[in-house]
Amino acid sequence: MTLNDFQKIASSTLQSYNSKDQENFFLGFLGLAGEAGSVLTTLKKLIRDGEGFDSYRDKLTDELGDVLWYISAIASHHNINLEEIAARNLNKVKDRFDIIDLKSIPRFDEKYIEKFPDTFIVEFIESINENGILEVKMMWKTGDENFVQLGDPLTDNSNVPNDYRFHDIFHLGHIAFLGWSPVMRHLMKLKRKRHPKILDAQDRGRPQVAEEAITLIVYNYATKNKMLKASDRIDTELLNTIKQLVVNLEVSSVSSYQWEQTIIQSYKVFHKVVENKGGRICVSPKERKLKFLEKKDKE
């Protein structure tokens, strides 16, 4: 039996009610809540009686069937197909939890001359400026072995020091793990100027604002979660917010799982740089790698 078959048969068993509720079908929602409670009651009996609850499987099957009936009834009342519900749910779950190798993400600039280097070194240098405020400079080691400063020195922009002056690490993480960063593309002078439509839609103001918003939103989330030092998961609601911020951008094809891994791995490097008050980082969009270089490591 398919879900559509079940829905068709279930619809033929719908009851009529002696109230005006038939128009809004409130009782269908209340019935679903009640049957969900019955599922929990079945679990309670299992916990209480253990192996003595010999009919647990049969009882659970019955209660889940009642839940499915009410779901079908609500869906039918609103002209929603059960198989459509199932397919959309699987797509959502797959986006969130399907384990995908970060290397499977296409490099969005692969076919362009102005693409990020396959592997490059960036150094973060912390100092105190003339106003007595901690600031960080980001230096890019170019192909001629010289270091070029990227952008202006950053401070925390906060009344309370919070290490946000190192947040460019997250933009580098976007390059390393996603092959994307309109902010760094601007700083490294790698905008795709030979392609005006791509330049306008992917490399200018709105994409840059979106990326900065992502780094700030995630950072604020991290401050309430031990700076993600003990985390290997990111709240799904936050990941959904990120995906909303990148709608219509080339990075919109990146799954929630891939965003989660990008954030977790980038924060690992962030903590090493903060602990060392700066340092060099290897960024490799080719190898999908972001690595803090210890002094003993060779470049």
N, C-alpha and C positions, 0 to 999 in steps of 0.2 A: 504493500500500500504506500503510495506517495503522500507527501504532505497535502497536496492539492486534493487527492482523493479523500483524505481524512477531513479536510475542511468542508468539502462538499457534503459529506454524510453528516458531519457535526452540525452544519447549518440547518439540516432538515429536522433536527431535534430541538431547535431553539424554542423556548417557551414564550407565551404572551403574558403580559403583566397588566394588572388592574390599576394602572397608574399612568401618569404622563411621562414616566421615566423612559418608556419605550423609545421616545424620540432621541434622547441623549445617551441611553444605555448605561446609566450610572451603575445599575445592578451588576452589569457584566464586570466592571472594575472591582466592585465590592466582592463579587464572587471569587475573582482571581486572588484578591487579598486573603479571603477566607480559606481558600484551598492551599495557598502558600503556607498559611498557619497550620493547616492539617499535616503538611509535609514535616514541619518542625515538631509537631506533636508526635509524629511517627518516630522521629529521631530521639525525642525525649524518652519514649517507651523503650527504645533500644538501649539507651544509656542506663535506664532504670533496671530493665529486666535482663540485659545481656543476652546470652544464648537461650534464655527462657522465652524470648520473643521469637519463636520459631517462624512465625508468619511475616517477619519483617520485610522480606523481599517482596512478597505478594502485596502487602499493605502499601509499601512505598510505590510499587508499580501502579496501584489503583489511584493513589493520591496524585502522583505525577501525571497520570492520565487526566484527572479532573483539572489540573492546572493547564494542561495542553488544550482541553476542551474550551476553557474560558478564554485562553489566548486566541484560539481559533474563532470563537464567537465575537470577541472584540474586533479582531482583524476583519471578519466578514462584515460587521456592522459599518466599518469604515472603508470598505472596498479595498482592503489590503490583502495581497496574496501571501499565504503562509510560506511558500517557497521563496518569495522575494525577501521576506523577513529573515529566513534562514541564510540565504545567500549574502545579504548585507551584513548579517552578524558575523559570518565566517570571514568576509573581507576585512571587517573591523578588527577581529581577533588576530587575523593573519598579519595585518599591518602593525599591530601592537606587539605581538609575541613571536612571530616567525623569525627564527635565528637566520640571519643573512650575513654573509661575509662582506665586510665593508669594501673590499676590493671589487665587489660586484657593482658598486655604484659607478656610473659613468663619470669620467672627468668632463665637466660641462664645457671646458675650454679646449678639449682635445684637438678639435679641428681648426683652432684659431692660432694665428702667429703669436698673439699676445696671451700666452698661457703661463701659468705658474711654473717655475722650475720644478723638475722632477724631484729634486732634493736640494734643500738649502739650509743655511745656518742663520739663526737670529739670536742676538745677544740682548739681554735686559740688564741695564745698568741703573742701580738705585743711588740717589744722592740727595742732599738737602739743598734746596734752592736759597736764594738770597732772602726769602721771607721766612726761612726756618721750616719750610714744609717739605715733607718727603715727596720726591718725584722720581719717575722712571723714564729713561730713554730706551727706545727700541732701535737696535742697529742691525741692518741686514748686510750679511757678508756676500758681496756680489761676485760675479765670475772672475773679476780681476783681483780677487783677494782683498779688496778694500771694504771697509764697513761704511755703509751709508745710513744716516738717521732716517727713520720712517716716521713722519708726522712730528708733532710737538711732544715735549715731555708731558707725562700724565701724572696728576695727583689723584688723591682719593675723592676729591670733591665732596667731602663730608666733614661734619664737625667732629666726628669720632673716626680715627684711623681704622680702615677696614680692608686694606690691601687691594682695593679696586684699581689702584694705579697699575696693577699687573694684568688687567683684564684683556689686553691684546693677545694674551696667550690663547684665549678662547677663539679669537678670530683665526689664529694660526691652527687651532684644532679643527676649525671648519674647513680650512684648506687641506689639512692632512687626512681627515677622515671622510670628508664629503666632496673634496675637490671644488670647494665653493667659498668665496668670501668677497663680496663687493667692497667691503671696507678696506681690506688688504689690497685688493686690485687697484683701488684708488691710490693708496699710499705707495704702492710699488710701481705706479704708473704703467699698469697693465690693462687699462680699459680697452675694450675691443672697438677701437675707433674706426677700423676699416669696415665695420659692419654697423651702420647707423641705427638700425632697428634694435639690434642686440644691445648696443651701447645705451640706447635710451631706456629700454625695458628692463635690462638686467644689471647694468653697471653704474647707474647714477643714483639720484637722491633717494627714491622710495626703497629700493633694495638695501641701500646702506642704512637707512633709518630702521628698516625691519631687522637687519642683523644686529644693530646696536640695541634694539629693544629686546631681542632674544637674550643677548648676553646679560643685560640688566635684570630682566625678569627671572632668569635662571639664577643669577647671583643672589637676588633677594630671597628666592626660594632656598638656596643653599645656606644662607645665614641662619635660617630657622631649622636647618637639618644638619647641624654639625659640619657645615661646609662640605658635605658629601664625603667626608673622610671614611665613613663606615658604610657607605651606600653602594649598592649595585643595581638599584632600581630608581626610576624617576616617576613621580606621580603622573598618572595617565592624563589628568586634567591639565597639567602643565604642558605635556607633550601635545595635547590637542590645541592649546593656545599657540604653541610654536607653529603648528601646521596651519593655523588660521593666519598667522603673520606672513607666511610665505606663499599664500594662494597666488597663483598666476606667475610666480617666479620659477626659474628653472629648477630650483631645489625642491619644489613642491612634490616631486616624485619620490623623495626620500621618505622611508617609512618611519613610524614612531619608534620602532626598535632601533633603527640606525641612528636616529637623533639621540636616543637614550645612551647608546654606546659612545657616541661622540662626546656627549656631556661628561659621562663618567670618566672616560680616558683623559679628556682635557683637564679635568680637575685634579687628576693624579699628578700631572706635570705641573699644574699651577701650584700645588702645595710644595713641590720640591723647589720651585723657583722662589716662593715666598720664604721657605725655611733657609735658603741660601742667600736671601736678599739680592737676588739676581742670578744671572748665569746664562749659558748658551743652550739653545734648543735646536735640535735637528727636526726639520719639517719635511715630510716626504709624502706628497700626494700620490706618487707612483706606488709606494709601498704601503700606503695608508698607515703612516707611523708618525708619532709625535714623541720625541724622546729628550729628556733632560740629559745633557752631557756632563758627566762628572769630570773632574779635572784630570783624572787618570785616563779618560777615554780619548781616543784619537778621533779627529774629525774626519 
